[in-house]
Amino acid sequence: MLKRIITTLALPLLLLGVALPGWAVTQKEMEQARTITAFWYLRYANNGSGYLEEGKTPASMAELEKMLKETERANLKAFKAVQAPSDYASWDKEKLVAYWGGTFFNSPGLKAEGKVARNRVKGKLQAMTVAAPAPAAAAPAAETTPAASASSAQPQPQAQVEPQGALPSAEAIAEQAQAAESAAVATIDAETSETKSERRNSGGSTWIYIVALIILVGVVVWLVIFASKTMQEGNKAEGRRQDEDTDVDAPRLPAAREYAPAAVAQPEPQSVVRQAVAEESADVKGMRREIKGLREECMRLGEENGRLKSDLAEARREVEALRGRLRAADAVASAASVAGNAREEAEEAETPVQPAVQPVEQRQPAAPAPRKVEPIREEAEEMREIYLGRVNPQGLFVRADRRPVADKTVFVLSTTDGYTGSYRVLQIAEVIERCLDNPDHYLAGGCTAPDILATDDATQIRTLQSGTAIFENGCWRMIRKTKIVYE
């Protein structure tokens, strides 16, 4: 009787042992872990390898190599140079994750960019399913008593244990619970039928069966509750894992698309992940604010420098204008002096010399009238060229220089008086290339064309009609745009 009770209690414990199988690493799982590590190492080693995530996730190294381009093939050589350990058969899942998610990335020869993928690899390996070891032999049948054998009583049920590759699902646990309950009921019925003849003499042992029944019912209830909790935790864990992958990967790879793993991943603690994301976001925001401030400072300094250069150019132009006026005044004075001398000579020539004896009949012809000598005018002032920058929305040229300035000069203006002039696009290779690359910025303010932005096939800029500009308030102002065409 005691042996039957022990057998009855051992049955649910055996089912519970089946529900918690051991973990081991096979060759296929080692290859899968190596493929996952290589996939994410190559993805992080080159920012241009986003095409890897657009296709199906490879299950082996052979499938991965078929997807790769030249850059990733070169990076894969460094990955293959690291020898994988051969004693993985004795590893469990924890050791597998520790090696591929940590120890491997400390190997020499790997790119620093690819080592950043270690956290992603850990998450993917946590989602892997490590198969159970070889199935154990079927549980031996429960021993029967001589009395049961002689009376052809119902045989004791035997638990069939199937190999499990992963944590059993809630449906499997529920089926095992029903089987345990059925076996328990069958056992109790058999024992009840066998002991009907003995109840008269062993009435004190009835409470033992009641206790055993209560224990079995408690085990069945516990198995049902365990199955329900396992299902709920699995759903919650999958949701948390997807949220963590989205939060952690969004700042690093904006264009990446996540693929749900085959099994439920074991997420990292939410507090640690959120703290890391918050710190990274704060650092990024601080750096962006600092970069924005530096850019504004550079723009301000650039504008100040341009204004100072414009003032200097204006002062130089005023000096040149004054020099020109001085030369013109000198020329006018010289011309007036020459004209006065010529007039005096003409007056002297106008007085005739009387001859000593002159016949009455003979008359001297009238002397020709002297020609007026016009003052000598100075020739037109020398043509000067001023190199101008682009035209801003207010119609002003942003800068004016005596010589072309790289990355700044766009137009060349010809003037004789320093106050008005005509301008055209400067025919220098650097200027032409820069203007064709960004016509809206450099040409739209001071030029007109059939399509100012159609520069795809253009190599030259030809000026059809020069524009007009005047100098006022210390700046050159555009009066009429120049007409251009692309060639």
C-alpha positions in Angstrom: 0.0 0.0 0.0 2.8 2.4 0.9 4.5 1.6 -2.4 1.3 2.5 -4.4 1.1 5.9 -2.6 4.8 6.6 -3.4 4.2 5.7 -7.0 1.1 8.0 -7.2 2.9 10.9 -5.7 6.0 10.4 -8.0 3.8 10.7 -11.2 3.1 14.5 -11.0 6.7 15.2 -9.9 7.8 13.3 -13.0 5.5 15.5 -15.2 6.9 18.6 -13.5 10.4 17.5 -14.3 9.4 17.1 -18.0 8.1 20.7 -17.9 11.6 22.0 -17.0 14.0 20.6 -19.5 17.8 21.3 -19.5 19.5 23.5 -22.0 22.5 22.7 -24.2 24.2 24.2 -27.3 24.3 22.1 -30.5 26.4 22.7 -33.6 23.4 24.2 -35.4 22.8 26.6 -32.6 26.5 27.6 -32.5 26.3 28.3 -36.3 23.2 30.3 -35.8 24.8 32.4 -33.0 27.9 32.9 -35.2 25.7 34.1 -38.1 23.7 36.5 -35.9 27.0 38.0 -34.6 28.5 38.3 -38.1 25.3 39.9 -39.4 25.2 42.7 -36.8 29.0 43.2 -36.8 28.9 43.8 -40.5 25.8 46.1 -40.2 27.5 48.3 -37.6 31.0 48.2 -39.2 29.7 50.1 -42.3 26.9 52.7 -42.2 26.1 52.0 -45.8 25.2 48.3 -45.1 21.5 49.1 -44.5 20.6 46.8 -47.4 21.3 43.8 -45.1 18.1 44.5 -43.1 15.9 44.8 -46.2 16.0 41.1 -47.0 15.4 37.9 -45.1 17.5 37.4 -42.0 20.1 34.7 -42.8 20.2 31.4 -40.9 23.7 30.4 -41.7 27.1 31.9 -42.8 26.6 30.6 -46.3 23.3 32.5 -46.7 24.9 35.6 -45.2 27.8 35.6 -47.7 25.4 35.5 -50.6 23.9 38.8 -49.4 27.2 40.7 -49.0 28.7 43.4 -51.2 32.5 44.1 -51.6 32.8 46.2 -48.4 31.1 43.7 -46.2 33.1 40.8 -47.7 36.3 42.6 -46.8 35.0 43.2 -43.2 33.9 39.6 -43.0 37.5 38.4 -43.4 38.4 40.1 -40.1 35.4 38.4 -38.5 36.4 34.9 -39.8 40.0 35.4 -38.6 38.7 35.0 -35.0 38.7 31.3 -34.2 35.5 30.1 -32.5 36.0 27.8 -29.5 35.5 24.0 -30.0 34.2 23.2 -26.5 30.8 24.7 -27.0 29.0 21.3 -26.6 29.3 21.8 -22.8 27.9 25.3 -22.9 24.5 26.4 -21.8 22.7 29.4 -23.2 24.3 31.8 -20.7 27.8 30.9 -21.8 26.8 31.2 -25.5 25.5 34.7 -25.0 28.5 35.7 -22.9 31.0 34.6 -25.6 29.3 36.0 -28.7 28.0 39.0 -26.9 31.1 40.0 -25.1 34.3 37.9 -25.3 34.3 37.7 -29.1 34.2 41.5 -29.5 37.4 41.8 -27.4 39.3 39.9 -30.1 42.0 41.8 -32.0 41.6 42.8 -35.6 37.9 43.7 -35.4 36.7 47.2 -36.4 35.8 49.6 -33.6 32.5 50.5 -35.4 31.5 46.8 -35.5 32.2 46.3 -31.8 29.3 48.7 -31.0 27.0 45.9 -32.1 27.7 43.8 -28.9 24.5 45.0 -27.1 22.4 44.2 -30.2 24.0 40.7 -30.5 23.2 40.0 -26.8 19.6 40.9 -27.3 19.3 38.7 -30.4 21.1 35.7 -28.7 18.8 36.0 -25.7 15.9 35.5 -28.2 17.5 32.2 -29.4 16.1 28.8 -28.5 18.7 26.4 -27.2 17.6 22.8 -27.8 17.3 20.3 -25.0 19.7 17.3 -24.8 18.9 13.9 -26.1 15.5 12.6 -24.9 15.6 10.5 -21.8 14.3 7.0 -21.7 10.6 6.4 -20.9 9.8 6.3 -17.3 9.5 2.7 -16.0 6.0 1.4 -15.5 4.8 1.5 -11.9 5.1 -1.7 -10.1 1.9 -3.6 -9.4 1.1 -5.5 -6.3 0.7 -9.3 -6.5 -2.9 -8.8 -5.6 -3.5 -6.5 -8.5 -1.8 -8.9 -10.9 -3.8 -11.8 -9.7 -7.1 -10.0 -10.0 -6.2 -8.5 -13.5 -6.6 -5.0 -12.2 -6.2 -2.0 -14.4 -2.5 -1.4 -15.3 -0.7 1.7 -13.9 -0.3 4.4 -16.5 3.2 5.2 -17.7 4.3 8.8 -18.4 5.6 9.3 -21.9 8.3 11.9 -21.9 9.1 13.6 -25.2 12.1 15.6 -25.8 11.6 19.3 -25.4 13.5 21.9 -27.5 12.3 24.8 -25.5 10.2 25.8 -22.6 6.8 23.9 -23.1 3.9 26.1 -24.2 0.9 26.7 -22.1 -1.2 24.2 -24.2 1.4 21.5 -23.6 1.4 22.1 -19.8 -2.4 22.1 -19.8 -2.4 18.8 -21.6 0.1 17.4 -19.1 -2.0 18.6 -16.2 -5.1 16.9 -17.7 -3.1 13.7 -18.2 -1.8 13.9 -14.6 -5.3 14.4 -13.3 -6.7 11.5 -15.4 -3.8 9.3 -14.2 -4.5 10.3 -10.7 -8.2 9.6 -11.0 -7.5 6.2 -12.6 -5.1 5.3 -9.9 -7.6 6.3 -7.2 -10.3 4.3 -8.9 -8.1 1.3 -9.2 -7.0 1.5 -5.6 -10.6 2.1 -4.5 -11.7 -1.1 -6.4 -8.9 -3.1 -4.9 -9.5 -2.0 -1.4 -13.3 -2.3 -1.2 -12.8 -5.8 0.3 -10.3 -4.4 2.8 -12.3 -1.4 4.0 -14.0 -3.3 6.7 -10.7 -4.2 8.3 -8.7 -1.1 7.4 -11.1 1.8 7.9 -8.3 3.8 9.6 -6.3 4.1 6.4 -9.0 6.0 4.5 -7.6 9.3 5.5 -4.4 8.5 3.7 -6.2 8.3 0.3 -7.9 11.6 1.0 -4.6 13.3 1.7 -3.1 11.8 -1.4 -6.1 13.0 -3.5 -5.8 16.5 -2.1 -2.1 16.6 -2.9 -2.8 15.5 -6.5 -5.5 18.1 -6.9 -3.2 20.7 -5.5 -0.4 19.7 -8.0 -2.9 19.9 -10.9 -4.1 23.3 -9.8 -0.5 24.5 -9.5 0.3 23.3 -13.0 -2.7 25.1 -14.5 -1.7 28.4 -12.7 1.9 27.9 -13.8 0.8 27.5 -17.4 -1.4 30.7 -17.2 1.5 32.8 -15.7 3.9 31.4 -18.3 1.6 32.5 -21.1 1.1 36.0 -19.6 4.8 36.6 -18.8 5.7 35.5 -22.3 3.4 38.0 -23.9 4.6 40.8 -21.6 8.3 39.9 -22.2 7.8 40.0 -26.0 6.1 43.5 -25.8 8.9 44.8 -23.5 11.6 43.4 -25.9 10.0 45.1 -28.9 9.8 48.5 -27.0 13.4 48.2 -25.9 14.7 47.4 -29.4 12.8 50.4 -30.7 14.0 52.8 -28.0 17.6 51.8 -28.1 18.1 51.5 -31.9 16.1 54.6 -33.0 18.9 57.2 -32.3 21.6 55.0 -33.8 20.0 53.5 -36.9 17.0 55.6 -38.0 16.4 53.7 -41.2 16.7 50.2 -39.7 13.7 47.8 -39.6 13.4 45.3 -36.8 12.3 41.7 -37.3 10.6 39.9 -34.5 12.7 36.9 -33.3 11.4 33.4 -33.4 11.2 33.0 -29.7 10.5 35.3 -26.7 13.6 37.4 -25.8 14.8 38.0 -22.2 14.7 41.8 -22.0 17.2 43.8 -20.0 15.9 45.7 -17.0 13.7 48.6 -18.1 15.3 51.1 -15.7 18.8 50.5 -17.0 17.7 50.8 -20.6 15.7 53.9 -20.0 18.5 55.5 -18.0 21.0 54.8 -20.8 18.6 56.2 -23.5 17.9 59.3 -21.3 21.6 60.0 -20.8 22.4 59.5 -24.5 19.5 61.8 -25.5 20.7 64.5 -23.0 24.2 64.3 -24.4 23.0 64.5 -28.0 20.8 67.5 -27.2 23.7 69.3 -25.5 26.0 68.7 -28.4 23.3 69.9 -30.9 22.8 73.1 -28.9 26.6 73.7 -28.7 26.9 73.1 -32.5 24.0 75.5 -33.2 25.7 78.2 -31.0 29.0 77.7 -32.8 27.3 78.0 -36.2 25.5 81.2 -35.2 28.8 82.6 -33.9 30.6 81.7 -37.2 27.8 83.3 -39.2 28.0 86.4 -37.2 31.7 86.6 -37.5 31.4 86.0 -41.2 28.9 88.8 -41.6 31.2 91.1 -39.6 34.2 90.2 -41.7 32.2 90.8 -44.8 31.0 94.2 -43.6 34.6 95.2 -42.7 35.9 94.1 -46.1 33.0 96.0 -47.7 34.0 99.1 -45.8 37.6 98.7 -46.7 36.7 98.2 -50.4 34.5 101.3 -50.3 37.3 103.4 -48.8 39.7 102.2 -51.4 37.1 103.0 -54.1 36.7 106.5 -52.7 40.5 107.0 -52.7 40.7 105.9 -56.3 37.8 108.2 -57.2 39.6 111.2 -55.6 42.8 110.3 -57.4 40.9 110.2 -60.7 39.4 113.6 -60.0 42.8 115.0 -59.1 44.3 113.7 -62.4 41.3 115.2 -64.3 41.8 118.6 -62.6 45.5 118.5 -63.5 44.7 117.6 -67.1 42.2 120.5 -67.3 44.7 123.0 -65.9 47.4 121.8 -68.3 45.0 122.1 -71.2 44.0 125.7 -70.2 47.7 126.7 -70.0 48.3 125.3 -73.5 45.3 127.1 -74.8 46.5 130.4 -73.4 49.9 130.1 -75.0 48.3 129.2 -78.4 46.0 132.2 -78.2 48.9 134.6 -77.5 50.8 133.2 -80.5 47.8 133.6 -82.7 47.4 137.3 -81.7 51.0 138.0 -82.5 50.7 136.4 -85.9 47.6 138.4 -86.5 49.5 141.9 -86.6 50.9 142.5 -90.2 54.3 143.8 -90.9 54.2 147.0 -93.2 56.7 147.0 -96.0 59.0 150.0 -96.6 57.8 150.7 -100.1 54.4 149.5 -101.2 52.8 150.2 -104.6 49.5 151.9 -104.4 47.9 149.5 -106.8 49.1 146.5 -105.0 47.0 145.4 -102.1 47.9 142.9 -99.5 45.5 140.0 -99.1 43.7 139.7 -95.9 45.4 137.5 -93.4 43.4 134.3 -92.6 41.5 134.3 -89.3 43.3 132.4 -86.6 41.9 129.0 -85.6 40.5 128.5 -82.2 42.4 126.0 -80.2 40.2 123.8 -78.2 41.4 122.8 -74.8 42.8 119.2 -74.7 40.4 117.0 -72.8 41.5 114.1 -70.8 40.6 110.8 -72.2 37.9 108.7 -70.5 39.0 107.4 -67.2 40.5 104.0 -67.0 38.1 101.1 -66.9 38.3 99.3 -63.6 37.0 95.9 -62.5 35.5 95.1 -59.2 34.7 91.5 -58.1 31.3 91.1 -56.5 29.7 88.3 -54.5 26.2 87.0 -54.7 23.1 89.3 -54.5 21.1 89.0 -51.3 17.2 89.2 -51.1 17.5 93.0 -50.6 19.2 93.4 -54.0 22.7 94.2 -52.5 25.9 92.5 -53.4 27.2 90.8 -50.2 30.8 91.7 -50.9 33.1 93.7 -53.2 36.9 92.9 -53.7 39.7 94.1 -55.9 40.7 90.5 -56.7 38.6 87.3 -57.0 38.1 85.5 -53.6 37.7 81.7 -53.7 34.3 80.4 -52.7 32.9 84.0 -52.5 33.3 85.9 -55.8 30.5 85.4 -58.4 30.3 88.5 -60.7 32.8 91.0 -62.1 31.7 94.6 -62.5 33.3 97.1 -64.9 33.2 100.8 -64.0 34.9 104.0 -65.0 33.7 106.4 -62.3 33.3 104.1 -59.4 29.5 104.8 -59.1 27.9 102.9 -61.9 28.9 99.9 -63.9 27.8 96.7 -65.7 28.4 93.3 -64.2 28.5 89.7 -65.6 29.3 86.2 -64.3 33.0 85.8 -63.8 34.4 83.2 -66.3 36.6 81.2 -63.9 36.3 77.4 -63.7 35.9 77.5 -59.9 33.2 80.1 -60.1 31.3 78.3 -62.9 31.4 74.9 -61.1 30.3 76.5 -57.8 27.4 78.4 -59.4 26.2 75.3 -61.4 26.2 73.2 -58.2 24.0 75.7 -56.3 22.4 78.2 -58.8 19.6 79.1 -56.4 22.1 80.5 -53.9 24.7 82.1 -56.1 22.8 83.1 -59.4 19.1 83.6 -58.7 19.5 87.0 -56.9 21.5 88.6 -59.8 20.6 86.7 -62.9 17.7 85.7 -65.1 17.5 82.6 -67.3 14.8 80.5 -68.9 15.2 78.0 -66.0 17.7 79.1 -63.4 17.8 75.7 -61.7 18.2 73.5 -64.8 22.0 72.9 -64.5 22.1 69.1 -64.6 23.9 68.8 -68.0 25.4 72.3 -68.1 29.2 73.0 -68.1 29.4 76.7 -69.0 27.5 79.9 -68.2 27.2 82.4 -71.1 26.2 86.1 -70.4 23.7 87.3 -73.0 23.2 90.8 -71.5 25.2 92.4 -68.7 23.4 93.7 -65.6 23.6 97.1 -64.2 24.6 98.2 -60.6 25.1 101.5 -58.8 27.1 102.4 -55.7 25.0 103.9 -52.9 25.2 104.1 -49.1 28.5 102.2 -49.1 27.2 99.2 -51.1 26.7 98.1 -54.7 23.0 97.7 -55.5 21.6 95.7 -58.4 19.5 97.8 -60.8 19.0 95.3 -63.6 19.8 91.6 -63.6 22.1 90.1 -66.1 20.7 87.6 -68.6 22.5 84.2 -68.9 22.1 80.8 -70.5 23.6 77.4 -69.7 25.7 75.5 -72.2 
